[in-house]
Amino acid sequence: MTAGSPPPLSPAAASLSATLQARAEKATISRATLIEAFTAALPGLASGEHARTALATLLHELADHRLLTLPTSSARWDAGRPPLPEQVRLPTTPATPRVPRGPVSWRPELDWAYTARLTAAQTEDLLACNRWFRDSSNAPDRHTPIPLRERSYEIFRDEKRLDALISGALFALGRLTLDQLATYRQPPPLAHHQVGDGDTLLVVENSDTYATLHDLLAKQPGRTRFIAFGAGRSFEASVSRLTELSGIHRILYYGDLDADGLAIPARASLTALQHGLPPIEPATDLYRLLLGHTPTASALVADDRAQTLTAWLPAPLSTQAHDLLTVGQRLAQEATNRNQLSVNSSWRT
């Protein structure tokens, strides 16, 4: 990931996107189809206690990556909390002719391609995979798992091609998988330090606040075992690294109170659950202190998105944060500085 670039699409969002694209017969997708695709792609999240919030979070993530368009009119959202759209639109692409399946001899791993509706571009990508399956069939060493971009370069001579494909129809349920291609997403490293012997990990979004909390917790850790530097949106991808840490039964997060600062832990929590980790919880006492400061101006956040973003926080913090976002304000976590946190111990767990 280059500096300043957004994190890749989360595994859950990629799975939902691929399922939607494979099922879509037209650009407009109804809410019923959204829920069916969500249930098929992510049955664990879809049957969980917070299924509505999970789906809303994923839809906004897909919209952020321009993989779908959400309605702009409030009349096209339901009255639930957080609200869900009545329909979404997938991006339209120039029409390309369907390619007949007859002349192609697909490898056993790609039997499904004989009956799939594929565009010419999808067929070319699948043919590259077909050649890799053929050429590696008698070379077990080539099936040793390697990182995603390394495998992508081997198959396509383009290290980023698989990044683009995993959110598309070729990777829908019952089609291609990363396991078949003997590859995996390589999460970025997560800087962390052990400060105590408790059962809690505290993740901090920004570097100065991380340094402050690290120094203060090193002297009096309470339940905190590790403190980690989230590095902004990088945490959305690096969260799976938490499986490497032992003795963690609770994961707390503290970040900015703005759209990005709230999207990061909500999305990371979905990835954590898929890796068998505890959900990412808000460090409520730190957020309570933060909300006591004077906000600054920021971009206005629409009500439907604000409801989805703040659903991660408990009441009444969620209401306060929602009001903040919808009037175009934010609070940077640096407002709770070293001086305040040194003399006010209410944030300690």
MOPE-V136694 format. One record per pair of residues at least 24 apart in sequence whose ideal C-beta (glycine too) atoms are under 7 Angstrom apart, sorted by the first residue. I is the first residue (numbers start at 0). J is the second residue. D is the distance in whole Angstrom. If there is no record, write none. Layout:
i:I j:J d:D
i:I j:J d:D
This chain:
i:0 j:187 d:6
i:0 j:233 d:7
i:5 j:232 d:6
i:6 j:232 d:5
i:6 j:233 d:6
i:6 j:235 d:4
i:6 j:236 d:5
i:7 j:162 d:6
i:7 j:236 d:6
i:8 j:64 d:6
i:8 j:166 d:5
i:9 j:60 d:6
i:9 j:235 d:6
i:9 j:266 d:6
i:9 j:269 d:6
i:9 j:270 d:5
i:10 j:184 d:7
i:10 j:270 d:6
i:10 j:273 d:6
i:11 j:41 d:6
i:11 j:44 d:6
i:11 j:57 d:6
i:11 j:269 d:5
i:11 j:270 d:7
i:11 j:273 d:6
i:12 j:57 d:5
i:12 j:60 d:5
i:12 j:61 d:6
i:13 j:165 d:5
i:13 j:166 d:4
i:14 j:40 d:4
i:14 j:41 d:6
i:15 j:40 d:5
i:15 j:41 d:6
i:15 j:57 d:5
i:16 j:61 d:6
i:16 j:66 d:5
i:16 j:166 d:4
i:17 j:165 d:7
i:17 j:166 d:6
i:17 j:167 d:6
i:17 j:168 d:6
i:17 j:170 d:4
i:17 j:171 d:4
i:18 j:171 d:5
i:18 j:172 d:6
i:19 j:89 d:7
i:20 j:89 d:7
i:20 j:167 d:6
i:20 j:168 d:4
i:20 j:171 d:7
i:21 j:168 d:4
i:21 j:171 d:3
i:23 j:89 d:6
i:26 j:88 d:5
i:26 j:89 d:5
i:26 j:91 d:5
i:27 j:86 d:6
i:27 j:88 d:6
i:28 j:86 d:6
i:28 j:87 d:5
i:28 j:89 d:6
i:29 j:86 d:5
i:30 j:83 d:6
i:30 j:84 d:7
i:30 j:85 d:5
i:30 j:86 d:6
i:33 j:87 d:7
i:39 j:172 d:6
i:40 j:172 d:6
i:44 j:269 d:6
i:44 j:272 d:7
i:51 j:79 d:6
i:51 j:81 d:7
i:51 j:83 d:7
i:52 j:81 d:6
i:52 j:310 d:5
i:53 j:269 d:6
i:54 j:83 d:7
i:55 j:81 d:4
i:55 j:83 d:6
i:55 j:307 d:4
i:56 j:265 d:5
i:56 j:266 d:6
i:56 j:269 d:7
i:56 j:307 d:6
i:58 j:84 d:7
i:58 j:87 d:7
i:59 j:304 d:6
i:59 j:307 d:6
i:60 j:266 d:6
i:65 j:90 d:7
i:66 j:166 d:6
i:73 j:302 d:7
i:73 j:303 d:7
i:76 j:303 d:5
i:80 j:306 d:6
i:80 j:310 d:7
i:81 j:306 d:4
i:81 j:307 d:4
i:81 j:310 d:5
i:82 j:303 d:5
i:82 j:306 d:6
i:95 j:119 d:4
i:95 j:120 d:6
i:98 j:122 d:4
i:105 j:129 d:6
i:106 j:132 d:4
i:106 j:133 d:6
i:108 j:132 d:5
i:108 j:179 d:5
i:111 j:173 d:6
i:111 j:174 d:6
i:121 j:168 d:7
i:121 j:169 d:6
i:124 j:164 d:6
i:124 j:169 d:6
i:125 j:169 d:6
i:127 j:154 d:5
i:127 j:155 d:5
i:128 j:154 d:6
i:128 j:175 d:7
i:142 j:181 d:5
i:143 j:181 d:7
i:144 j:181 d:5
i:144 j:182 d:6
i:144 j:183 d:6
i:145 j:181 d:7
i:145 j:182 d:6
i:146 j:182 d:7
i:146 j:183 d:7
i:146 j:185 d:4
i:147 j:182 d:5
i:147 j:183 d:6
i:147 j:184 d:5
i:147 j:185 d:6
i:150 j:180 d:6
i:150 j:181 d:7
i:150 j:182 d:4
i:186 j:236 d:5
i:186 j:237 d:5
i:186 j:239 d:5
i:186 j:240 d:5
i:187 j:233 d:6
i:187 j:236 d:6
i:187 j:237 d:5
i:188 j:237 d:7
i:188 j:240 d:7
i:189 j:227 d:6
i:189 j:237 d:4
i:189 j:240 d:4
i:190 j:227 d:7
i:190 j:228 d:4
i:191 j:225 d:5
i:191 j:226 d:7
i:191 j:227 d:4
i:192 j:225 d:7
i:192 j:226 d:6
i:193 j:224 d:6
i:193 j:225 d:5
i:194 j:220 d:5
i:194 j:223 d:6
i:194 j:225 d:7
i:194 j:226 d:6
i:195 j:220 d:3
i:195 j:223 d:5
i:195 j:224 d:6
i:196 j:224 d:6
i:197 j:221 d:6
i:197 j:222 d:4
i:197 j:223 d:5
i:197 j:224 d:5
i:198 j:222 d:6
i:198 j:224 d:6
i:198 j:246 d:6
i:198 j:247 d:7
i:198 j:248 d:4
i:198 j:249 d:6
i:199 j:223 d:5
i:199 j:224 d:6
i:199 j:249 d:5
i:199 j:251 d:6
i:199 j:348 d:6
i:200 j:224 d:6
i:200 j:225 d:5
i:200 j:227 d:6
i:200 j:241 d:7
i:200 j:244 d:7
i:200 j:247 d:5
i:200 j:250 d:5
i:201 j:226 d:5
i:201 j:251 d:5
i:201 j:253 d:7
i:201 j:282 d:6
i:202 j:227 d:5
i:202 j:229 d:5
i:202 j:234 d:6
i:202 j:250 d:7
i:202 j:251 d:7
i:202 j:252 d:5
i:203 j:228 d:6
i:203 j:229 d:6
i:203 j:253 d:5
i:204 j:229 d:5
i:204 j:231 d:6
i:204 j:253 d:7
i:204 j:254 d:3
i:204 j:255 d:6
i:204 j:260 d:6
i:204 j:263 d:7
i:204 j:332 d:6
i:205 j:332 d:6
i:205 j:333 d:7
i:207 j:333 d:6
i:208 j:332 d:5
i:208 j:333 d:6
i:211 j:336 d:7
i:211 j:337 d:4
i:211 j:340 d:6
i:215 j:340 d:6
i:215 j:341 d:7
i:219 j:347 d:7
i:221 j:347 d:5
i:221 j:348 d:5
i:222 j:348 d:5
i:223 j:348 d:6
i:229 j:254 d:7
i:229 j:263 d:7
i:232 j:259 d:7
i:232 j:263 d:6
i:234 j:263 d:6
i:234 j:267 d:5
i:235 j:263 d:6
i:235 j:266 d:5
i:235 j:267 d:5
i:238 j:267 d:4
i:238 j:270 d:5
i:238 j:271 d:5
i:239 j:270 d:6
i:239 j:274 d:5
i:241 j:271 d:7
i:241 j:276 d:6
i:242 j:274 d:6
i:242 j:276 d:6
i:248 j:277 d:6
i:249 j:277 d:6
i:249 j:280 d:7
i:250 j:276 d:7
i:250 j:277 d:5
i:250 j:279 d:5
i:250 j:280 d:7
i:251 j:280 d:6
i:251 j:282 d:4
i:252 j:279 d:5
i:252 j:281 d:6
i:252 j:282 d:6
i:253 j:282 d:4
i:253 j:285 d:5
i:253 j:332 d:6
i:254 j:332 d:6
i:255 j:329 d:7
i:255 j:330 d:7
i:255 j:331 d:5
i:255 j:332 d:5
i:256 j:289 d:6
i:256 j:320 d:5
i:256 j:323 d:6
i:256 j:329 d:6
i:256 j:330 d:4
i:257 j:297 d:6
i:257 j:329 d:4
i:258 j:300 d:5
i:258 j:308 d:6
i:258 j:324 d:7
i:261 j:308 d:4
i:261 j:309 d:6
i:261 j:311 d:6
i:261 j:320 d:7
i:262 j:308 d:6
i:264 j:311 d:6
i:265 j:308 d:7
i:265 j:311 d:4
i:281 j:311 d:6
i:281 j:312 d:5
i:283 j:313 d:6
i:283 j:316 d:6
i:284 j:345 d:6
i:284 j:346 d:4
i:285 j:335 d:6
i:285 j:346 d:5
i:286 j:312 d:7
i:286 j:316 d:6
i:287 j:316 d:7
i:288 j:335 d:5
i:288 j:343 d:7
i:288 j:346 d:6
i:289 j:330 d:5
i:289 j:332 d:6
i:289 j:334 d:6
i:289 j:335 d:5
i:290 j:316 d:7
i:290 j:319 d:5
i:290 j:330 d:7
i:292 j:330 d:6
i:292 j:334 d:4
i:294 j:323 d:6
i:294 j:328 d:4
i:294 j:329 d:6
i:294 j:330 d:5
i:295 j:328 d:7
i:295 j:329 d:6
i:296 j:327 d:6
i:296 j:328 d:6
i:297 j:327 d:6
i:297 j:328 d:6
i:297 j:329 d:4
i:298 j:327 d:6
i:299 j:327 d:4
i:300 j:324 d:4
i:300 j:325 d:6
